[in-house]
Amino acid sequence: MTIPAHVQVLLKRLREKFTPEKLREQMAACDAPFRTLRPVRDATEKSVLRYWERLIGPASHIDRDLIADTASLAAAKSYSGNIENYIGTVKVPVGVIGPLRVNGINAARDYHIPLATTEAALVASYGRGAYAATKAGGISTAVLYEGVIRTPAFTFDNILSAGLFVEWVVTNIKALRSAAESTTQHGKLSSVEPVIDNNVVFLICRYTTGDASGQNMVTIATHALCEKIVADCTVPIDRWYIEGNFSGDKKASALGLMTGRGRKVSASVILPAAIIEKTLGTTTQEMLAYGRIADLGAKLSGQMGAQAHYANGLAALYIATGQDAACVAESAIGFTRMEARGDDLFCSVTMPNILVGTVGGGTGLASQSAGLNILGLKGTGNGAALAEVTAALCLCGEISIVAAIAAGDFTRAHQSLARLR
């Protein structure tokens, strides 16, 4: 058997740095005493400073002044609804692009979009894509589907009991819907889809969530549904869990790719050849040639869908507008298409898992509210529009990166805007 070269390199480094005896001693379980941090839910200036007393160390006073600055200390109480053990805030640079013209079912005007990131070149790249798309007349968008899901799991003695349980659920769906919807003013249970694996049943509970992202909303509603099942079901249940790790919550999954979790949005634009040449510095045929290679690479590597870098734009927008940044893991899947339309280029993205909201969660914090206000999408009635803008933003990123790599400008742009800036 041949030992891979990278394994040999790692072993060589370990041998040079450690002896087996030293490693064994260093990695052994340690029962030294420790003093845990006292949990704080309702933060105050006093609790913040108490935490920093525990964190004292080299340059800690400098660190404290940067993280627990005057404004962060004064706003301690307002952050308590979004975090525990609060010690201050981290400042992430925010850039803005636009206007990006969106001609959508729910979003239909020009938007300036805030993007929070520490990655130089990202804002410039998305801004270039937005300029090209707007010059071409704007991006058409549509929400195709809506349904945030939670998937509780139930276990039984055998497959027969599992089947009888599914029959009971189907028969009593009206009472289960009433129990779930009693917990929320805005959430609606649109379907319950059972999946049986022998003696285990998963219930795919799908909800519409109004203008909220709805993660907590559907969890609480599903818990009420499950308690109703446990109280009334005539089939003996062995165990049940609020989430069976089936929903794709904060992870890429085939279920999410095919049926969606959140809002499914499609966005498209036709870029005239002249705009591609003048604005993007390449041609329709060069972009298509690279697009074929990128699509092949996605297939060969087993990518969930086929796209270049949705996560870049999603993370920056989610942080700037108070979304749950961890949802980028599931939102960043979908399909990018580029096709010739004569001399012009049709570009589209279809994204099944966009999880955004304009109310609730982090959207109520001051800086994040400001980000939504820049978009003009703060508050009730704007959730679907924000989802369409999000897809349009990701399309801008796809256009820009494909053009940059096709033209041979990708490395140069990162050198000039990042490393050598």
N, C-alpha and C positions, 0 to 999 in steps of 0.2 A: 504494500500500500504506500502511495506517495503522500507525504505530508505537504499540504498547500504552503506556498511561500509565505503568505501573510501570517500563518500560524507559527512557522519557524521564526519569523522576525519577532513576534510577540514573546515567544518562549525565550529567545535570546535576551531580550530586554529585561524580562523578569529575572533570569539567572544573573545578569550583571548587577541588578539592583538589590536582590533579596537572596537569602539562603532559605531552604525549606523550613528550618527551625524558626527563623525570624518571622516568616510568613505565617506559620502555624500559630505562633504566639500572638501576632498582630490580629489575626482573624478569629481568634477564640472568643466565645461569648464573654461579655463583660458585665459584672454585677455592681459596678461602682455606683454610689448613690447619686441621685439627680433631683432637681427641683423643677417640676413642670410649671409652665406659665399658667397663671390663673385666668380661666376663660372670661372674656368680657363681650357681652352682646350689645349693651347700650353704652356706647363710647362717650367719654367726656374728655376735656383737656387734661384732667387729672389722671385718668386711666391711660391716656396716650403717654404722658411723661413718665408714669410708673413703668410702663413697658420699656421705655428707652433707658431707664435706670438699669434694668436687667441686661440690656444689649450693650452696655458700656464697653468700649474697647478702643483700639487704635482708630483715630479720626472719627470716633462715634459722634462727637458734638457737631462736627461738620456734617456728617450724614444726617443727624437728627434735624439740623436746620434746613437741609434740602428736602427731606421727606415730610417732616412734621413742621412745616413752615407756618407762619402766622395764620394764613388763610385756611390751611388744612386743620390746624388746631381749633379754629373758630367754628369750622363746619363739622366737627367730630360727630355731633348728634345726627346730622342729616345723612351721614354715610352709614349709620348703624343699621339701616334697613337693607343694606347691600353687602355687608361684610361683618365678620366677627374678628375680635382681637385686633382692632384697628390701630395702626401706628402712624398713618399719614397717607400721602398720595405720591405716586410716581408720575413725572411729567413726560409724556410722549410727544414728540414734535408733531404738529398737525399742519398739513399742506392742503391746498385747495386746487381743484381743476374745474374747467368749464369756460363758458357754458356748454353743457351737454344737452343737445336737443333730443327729447324723448317724445315719440308720437304713439302713446300707448292707450289701452283701454282705461287704465286707472291713472297713469302718469302722462300728462300731455302738455308739456311746456319745456322751457330751458331751465336746467338745474346747475347750480354750483355745488360741487361735492367735496366735503371735507374728508381727508384721509390721514389717519394717524399711523405713523410708521417710523422706524429708525433705519430703514433701508434706503439709502440714497439711490436715485435713478427711478424709483418706483413711481413717484408722483409725476415726474417728467414723462415717463412712458405712458401712463394712463391718460395724461393730459394730451399727449400727441394723438392717441387713439380717439379721444373725445373730439379733438379738433377736426380730424379727418371725417369722422362720422357726422358731425354737425355740418361741415361743408357739403357733405353728400345729401343733406336734407333731414338728417336725424334718424334715430333708431326706433323701429316699430316694436312694441312690446305687448305681451298679453299674459295674464295669469290664467293658466290652463286648469289648475286644480288646487284645492286647498284641503289639508287634512293632517293635523298633528296627531301622532299616534303614541299610545302607551300600550304595552303588551304584558299584562299579568299572566302568570303561569300557575296551573293547578295540577297537582299530582294525585293519582288514584291507585287502587290495588291492581287494576288490570285494564285492558283495552275496552272491555265491555262497559265498565263503569265510566270510562272516559267518553265513550259514545253516548251513553245515557245522559251524562252531564251536558254534552253539546246539545242534545235534544231539549233538555230542560232550559238551557240558556236561550235557544231560539224561541221556545214557547213563551218565555217570560221577558222578552226583550223590552216591552213597553215599560214594565216596572223598573227594569235596570236603567233604562234611559232616564226615567224620572228621578231615580236616586242620584245618578251622575250629574244631571243638570241642576239639581237642587243646590249644588255647591258653588255655582257661578252664574253671574248675570249674562255673560257674553258667550260662554262656551256652549256648543251644541254637539251632542253625540250623533254623528252621521251614520256610523255603522259599527257592528261588532262582527268580526270575521274569525271563526274558530280554526285553529290548525292543530291537528292531532299527531303526536308522535308516540304511538303505543299507549302507555298509561299516563302520558303528560299532555295537557291541553294548554295551548297559548291562545289568548283572546286578543286579536288585533283591534283595539278600540280607537276609532278615528273621530277626531273632533274638528270643528271649525272654532277659531279662537278670537274672532273679531279683529281688533287692531293690535292685540298683544302677540308676542312670540308664542306664549302659551305653555311653556314647559311645566311650570308649577301648576298652572290651571288644570292641565290634563292629568297630572299626577294626583291631585286632590280629588278630582272628579272620579277618576278610576278607582281610587281607594274606596270611595263611597259605593261605587258599583260592586266592588268585590265584597264589601261588608254586607251588602244586600244579598249577594249570592250565598255567602256563608250562613246568613241568618235563615234564608228561606229554601235553599236547595235541598231536594229530597234525596240526592245522591251523596253518599258519604265522601267527603273530601279529606285526603291525607294531609296535604300541606298546600299553602298558596303563597305567592310572592307578588308584590306590586309590579315588578318588572322582571321578565324572564330573559332579558338580554337579547330579545328578538326584534325590538323596534328599530334598532339602528341609532339610538340616542347617542349623539356625540361620537359616532364612528361611521365610516363608509361601509355600506352594505348593499347587497344585491336587491334586497327588499326596497330600500330607499331609492335605488336607481330606477327600479321598474315601476313602483307605485307611488313614490314620493312620501316625504315626511316634512310637512311645512307647506310652502307654496311652490308649485311647479310653474316656472315662468320660461317663456321663449322670447328671444329678442333677435332682430335681424336688421341688416342694412345692406344696400347695394352701393358699393364704392366705384365711382366712375374711374376709368383708367387714368385720366388726367390728374385726378386727385391723388391716386396711389403714387404716380410718378413724382408729382410736385411736393406732396406733403409727407409721404412715407419713403421716398427715395428708392423705390423699387418698381416692379411691374406686376401686373396680374399673373402672368405666367410664372414668374419667379416665386411669388407667394404660393401659388398652387403647387409648384414643384416641391417646395419645402413642406407644404401642408401634407402632401402624400407621404413623405418620409416620417413626419411627426405622427401621422395617423398609424402608420405601420409600427413605429416604436411603441405607441400606446397599446396596440393589440399584442405585440410580442411580450411586453412586460406585464401584461395582465391588469392594466389600469382599469379602474371602475369608470367606464365611459371612455371618452377620448377628448382631452383638453390640454392646454399648455400650462396655465398657472392661475386658475380661479382663486386659489387661496391667498395670493398676494393682495388682490383688490378687496376680497371679502374681509380678511383680517383687518386691513386698514380702515375700511368703512365700519365694521362692527365695533372696533375700539372707539372710533370717533363719535359714534352715535349711541353708545350704551347698550349694544347687543351682547348676548352671551358669546364671548369670543371662542369658547370651546366648540360651539356649533359649526365653526369653520370645518371641522373634521368631516361632518356629514354634508355640509352645504357645498363643499368644493368637489362635487362630482357632477358629471353631465357630459354633453356632447357639443363639440364645436365643429361646424361645417363651413367649408369654403368651396364654392363652385363657380365656374365661369358663366357669365351672362353676356355672351358676345365678347367684347373687349373688357367688360366690367367684371366686378367680383362680388358675388353674393356671399355674405358672412352671417352666420347665426350661431347662437348658443341656446341650448335647452337645458335648464337646470331644475331638477325635480325637488330639491331639498332646501330651498331658501327659507331660513328661519330668522325672520326679523319682526320687530314690532315698533310701534310709535307711541305706545303707552306701556307702563309697567316696567319691572326690572330696573336696569340701569339707565333707562331713558329719562328718568326724573332727576338725575344728578345734574348739577349746574353746567359743567362743561359739555356733557353729552346732550343736554337740552339745547345748548348753543349750536352744537353740530346739526341737530335736527332742524333747528330754526334756520340755519344757513340753507338747508335744502328746502325749507318751507313745508316740512312734513311732520311737524311736531303735533302729537295729540290724536284725538279720535277722528276716524274717517280716512286715515292716511296709510294704514298698514299695507294694503295691496299696492298702492303707488310706490311705497318704499321698496317693495319686493321687485317691482318692474324696473325701478332705477338701479337696483343692485345688479340685476341681470344685464342691463345696458352697460353698466360700468365694467362688468367682467368681459363683455364683448369688446369694449375698447381696449382692454388689456390684451386680449387674444390677437386683435388686429395689429397692435403695436409690436408685440414680441415676435409674431410671425414675420412681419415686415423687416424688423431689425435683423433677425437671423438670416432671412432670405437675402438681404442686402449686404450681409457681412459686417453690420454695424453693432451687433450685440455686445461684443467684448469692448470695443472702443467706447461705447456709451457708458459702460460700467467703470472703465478706467477714468474717463474724464469727469464723470459725475460722482463717483464714489472714491476709488482709491487715490486718485491724483487731485481731488478737489481742493 
